[in-house]
Amino acid sequence: MKPIGLAILLFATSCYAQEPSDFHPAATNVWGAEYPRVDGTGRVQVRVKAPDATKVRLNFWSGPKLDMEKQADGFWTITTPPLVPGLHYYTLIIDGAEVSDTNSVAFFGGGKYTSMVEVPEAGSTYYSIQDVAHGQVREIWYNSKVTGTWRHALVYLPPNYDTQANVRYPVLYLQHGGGEDETGWIRQGHANFILDNLIAAGNCKTMILVMAYGYARRAGQAPPDLTGKPFGSPEVMKAMQDMTAAFEDDVTQVLIPYIDSTFRTFPDRDHRAMAGLSMGGMQTFQITLNHLDLFSYIGGFSGAGGMLVLRNRKLDPKTDYNVVFADPAGFAKKVHLLWLGVGMQEPERMRSGILRLHESLQEAKIQHVFYESPGTDHEWQTWRRDLKDFAARLFDNGKTK
């Protein structure tokens, strides 16, 4: 090769080798795993070793489904189009078998432990760990007379809870969605970091969070047989109502008394809130609106309205929810905050149902807050944003000391 040609080749090779790569391991990877990787545009690279496979497909639950390419070394790889910021569930389909990616930490969602990848949101630090005072997340077990079982919950205690022994706190009961469990708001939602950061900035009241296991069955009750019953069928709807009713009694008759007797709370409705995402939002509406003697702050994240949304029906203030919406002035005196939220890219039935509820409340002259998360689907980034806005509005009407 002529010297000039060799020089050009060496220069080109040097430039290629030194070209900076914006891809870096995802924050949700297991220790030492290089993949999945994300870049500044939100693209995700996934790599899995399956030398004997004939077809491997990447399956993001709320995103792309892509065929991966086999490399000479037996690894399969793919780079996705840009994904919206947030936490994305995904699995791998290897020759027809759906499996988790062992490079990812496993999160409980969709009724199973599965993989996730975190796509950072540029400039957003409200849900990340910061150099501020941190609260503690503790596990509790309580014996429920409603279910006849020991039940589990997580409790976030704010910074300085242990050192300020004479201070009492308001409580937010915060519920997970269907297919998830009581760990979701901490592991996926980073609710503890959201509260830490809001409290440190002086943007919300100091409070306790309680995150309970949202599935319940009454003591001695046999599980329903829903084999072959589609979602929305009478049998499924009845099972959901029975579970919510049992959970309602567990929360109001067992969990709240346990929390108030175990932690330093203000044990009154002016200092008690409840909110939840998806299924948890549906549970919140039923529980709080049936017990306005216990709650004065209500939040529905992609789940407000419950059965009204599932049944595609408009709110009737004269008949629904124990007619609590029939008297706007009376409702406003009892409920300090009614909050609804939905992602702008959520499935049409969910989004239109919550929009219809919002419009029905406007027609009934019920004061409330309505928030739409731009660009997000039925996903954790929507609910992180919801919690940030909702928590900042809590307990302004209560006499918190």
Secondary structure, DSSP 4 states (H G I P E B T S, - for coil): --HHHHHHHHHHHHHHHHPPP--EE-TTBPTT---SEE-TTS-EEEEEE-TT-S-EEEEETTS-EEE-EE-TTSEEEEEPPPPPSEEEEEEEEETTEEE--TTBPEEEETTEEEEEEEEPPTT--TTS--SS---EEEEEEEEETTTTEEEEEEEEE-TTTTT-TT--B-EEEEE--TT--TTHHHHTT-HHHHHHHHHHTT-S---EEEEE------TTPPPP--TTPPTTSHHHHHHHHHHHHHHHHHIIIIIHHHHHHHS-B--SGGGEEEEEETHHHHHHHHHHHH-TTT-SEEEEES-TTTHHHHTT----TTTSGGGTTS-HHHHHHH-SEEEEEEETTS-HHHHHHHHHHHHHHHHTT---EEEEETT--SSHHHHHHHHHHHHHTTTSSS---
